[in-house]
Every structure is written in C-alpha cells, then in structure tokens.
C-alpha cells in the first residue's frame, strides 16, 4: 500500500501546488493579463511566431522539456535510496523548477519572445548577454550530442520502438497541414493518429522490430546521422508543419502511456502486488565506493523532474513565440513542470517498487523484491558500471511490470515504455536544435557575424557541432562512444544554467520593486550546488578528470568545465555590480518595431 500512498500523495501535492502557489505567482507576482499583446501576434510570421491553442502548446512544451532527463536522472539517483530522490522531485518541482520555467516564460512573453540570454543583456548588462548566450551555446551543444546518442542507443537496445517513433513524423506533418488549413477540431485526426502510433507499437513488438543489417556498420552512428538530418529540417520548417503537430501527437501518446502506468501503479498497489519498502532501500547504506557524494550530486543527477536549466530555453525559445494568451502561461509553464515532476515520481516507483515485482536475469533466474532491485543496482558493479542500458532498462522493466498489473502482456508493456522513452528524447532533440539555431542567430547579431543570422547557416552550425561532439572516439577508439564522456558535465552545466535563469527572473522583479525572496533562495541553491559538483569533478581524484590516463577525457572534461565556471563567475559578478543600483529602476525598453507593409501583414495573417 505504500506504493499507492506515495503515488496518490505526490499527485495530490502537485494539484494543490498548482491551484495555490501557482495561482499566487500568476495573479499576485506576475499579474498575468488576458488582454496583453503576445509576441505570437505582434511578430507573427507563421514560421517561428504562431498563435497556438493552449492544449497544443502545452503538448509541445511538456514533451520538449521532459526528454529522457526525468527518466535517466531518477533511475540513477535511487542508488542513494528512493526517499531523497522523491523529496527532491516533489519539493524541487513545486518551489524551484516550476518557478524557474514559469518566470522564464513570462519574462520572454513580455520581451517579444526573446530568450533569457537576450533579456539578460538589458536586465543585467550587455556583457551578461554575451556570456549567457555563450553558456547556452555550450549547454545546447552537449544536449544535442547526448540526446542524439541516447535515442540511437535506445533504437539499438529496443528495436521494437523504432517504427512508432519514425512513423510519428509523417503522421505529424499530415496533422500539421490539417490544422493549418482548417479551423475544425483536432480531436478526430488526433485520435486517428494515436491509433496509428499505438498500432505501430504493437507491430514493432510482435512483427517488425527494426534491427539494422551488420553490413550497415555501427547502428549507433547510423541512427545518430539520421537523427541529425531530421533535426536540421525540423529546425528550419515552420513550427506548424512538423514541430507543433509532432509534439501534439506525441503528447497524446505519452499521456496515454503515463495514464496506463498510473493505472498499473494503482492496481498493483491496491492489490498489494508490490511493496515499496521491501523492494528498495529508503536510504541506501550500500552505495558503490566510486559513487559521488549525495551532497551535492543528488541536485545534479535529478535535473529534469525537479529543476532543469534546459527548460528556460524551451520556455523563452519556442513556447513564448506560440502562446496566444498570457494567462495560458500558468498552465504551460508552471503546470508543465509539475506534470514532469509527476513523471519523475512514476520513474522512481518503477525503478524500485516496479522492479520489485520481478525480473528475470540473463541466466533465467526470476528474482523479486530487494533481490530484483539489487540485480540492477548491484554496488559491486560500481557507479561506473551502471550503463545507459541499465538506467533505461530499470525503468522499462519496472514500468512493464506495472502495466502487467492491468492485463498488458510484458512484451507489449516493454514496447510501450520503450517508445515512451524514445519519443520523449526525440521531441527534446528537435526542439533543442531549433533553440540552438536561435542562440547562434543571436550571437551572430551580437558579434556582427552576418552569415550566422541566416537560419539555414545557423542550423547547419548547430547540427555540425552537435554531431561532432557525439562522434568523439572513446576509450575503445570507436567513433560515437566518446560523446558520453561529456555526460558528467551535462548535469552540472544544466543546473548552473537554471541558476542563471533564476537570476534573470530575480532582476526582472527586483527592478519592479516586487517580492524576490521566493526566487532568490532557489537562485542561490542552483548556483551553489552545480558549482560545488563541477569543482568536485574537476579536482577530486575519485572523479578521474585530472588523473585519467585518457588525454581526450582529461582535456575535454577539464577544459569544458573551466570555461563554463569562468563564464558563470563572470555572470555573477556582473549581477553583483548592478544589484544595488538597479532596485526599482526599469531596464532599457525594447526599440519600436519597424512598420510592416500591408503585403507582409496579409501574409502573416494567412
């Protein structure tokens, strides 16, 4: 019953937080206005700026911010025990992550859809703008490399997921043309698309798992190349044609999968098929010797699902350009983060209570409860031995066990959960490419490099750097294995970015004489914890950064860390310089927009 209690209490807590704290921020702090002019209308071009229904933009936002972060992060963090992970997810989502996402979205809405990096230039200083954009560039390069590899690895491990993920693209384009050229309801085409995609899951599981021929070479490299080509086109096509409908369709597919998981948790918990306390340690006393300390690494390991700097890029990069009404920001920004927190809670339960329902080892032995959990979280294998396949596999197997409680066969359950993981990762990957394009274009304008202002050139640069990092050779010398050496940097850089985005929200409110304590405390936490973690990784012998025998790992990780730390410290100094003298003083206003010709206006309005 404890599994059921944790699930119900967590979901109830998120609902209460949305209707109390979220409403307080919306009405009292940010004072959202139904009649405010939105960037999607003011700058409408039907490519990036497109007024969008709340249900559609929520689907885009949620699927873009979720990715594999709230899956991989909690799946690792339960090594320290499920209680610390659960507490960080619940309270982090409500008081830090949702505030971070909501603040970045509102500030971007009130600054013509500019990214938080652009807005930092006027709220803090012009140098802060360049620093923030450079940090964004570094962070997004790592995101593109890592998520490209993650999806490629998922395709290799779970070939049954391939068909449904790729079929979503032509289906999404069809939905995009339908919704763009018609004013009718999206309900019927959405249900049809959902049926097609779940039919594809069944076909992939039972009839057509797609495994590449050996003659085609390394499947991870093949899938990564194909994914980067897809990302290029997804970034330059109008959002209504592919990105919006793909995320909208995926959101339905993912919400159905989450609903099935929740149903499985309820049935398994109510019928006492699972026991949380018997399945995994509440606080682990047997952590691998090579594991980093829980403080500060819990706050770094679980980013998405509690607080993630990547979310500020989605909020201010794509979502703010599509919101049609300012009051929708509470549902999309604050509510979207709480739903991701709910996903992270489900992942924690899948990787503990779900696994405890039973796993079969490679030797055919069937294990249950703590023995099942130990088979996946064996401290003797060490922290480094817990591979990407093991992280994803713990969630997939635990989730499939929950689905079996409501009558879904294990094989089909594995297919549903594997597609859930791949779809989340894919929606993050294509959104990150578009965000990187915006950042590169803004850098081109700031540094007066005119070719970078072109969206095709900027997208090409984004894909080139992401693919290059993904293809770095690792210890084995094989291409496509070295990109994962940047994984230790991803969490710390991502959380530092969250701290800097909260700093932008702090200065936005500080200049307007509003309350700032609710954002100042999370800001300090998200600046301190990642910096502490990054310094530990850079200088602690246990991390292996400076003491590794591999020159590539040594120089890439340490050099990358030094650059990010310098930029972060510089950014904080810029904030301290203007802190006192900026209270109650509004920032420089945006210049007026040039008048648009009647022809352009007619085109923009369809």
ABEGO torsion letter per residue (X at the ends): XAAAAAAAAAAAAAAAAAAAAAAAAAAAAAGBBAABBBAAAAABAGAABBBBBAAAAAAAAAAAAAEAAAAAAAAAAAAAEAAAAAAAAAAAAAAAAAAAAAAAAAAAAAAGGBBAAAAAAAAABAAAAAAAAAAAAAAAAAAAAAAAAAAAAAAAABAAAAAAAAAAAAAAAAAAAAAAABABBAAAAAAAAAAAAAAAAAAAAAABBBBBBAAAEBAAAAAAAAAAAAAAAAAABBAAAAAAAAAAAAAAAAAAAAAAAAAAAAAAAAAGABBAAAABBABBABBBAABBBAOAAAAAABBBGABBAAAAAAAAAAAAAABABAAAAAAAAAAAAAAAAAAAAAAAAAABAAAAAEBBBAAGBBBBEAAAAAAABBAAAEAAABBAAAAAAAAAAAAAAAAAAAGBBAAAAAAAAAAAAAAAAAAAAAAAAAAAAAAAAAAAAAAGBAAAABAAAAAAAAAAAAAAAAABBBAAGBBGAAAAAAAAAAAAAAAAAAAAAAAAAAAAAAAAGBBAAAAAAAAAAAAAAAAAAAAAAAABAAAGAAABABAAAAAAAAAAAAAAAAAAAAAAAAAAAAAAAABGBBBBBBBBBBBBBAAAAAAAAX
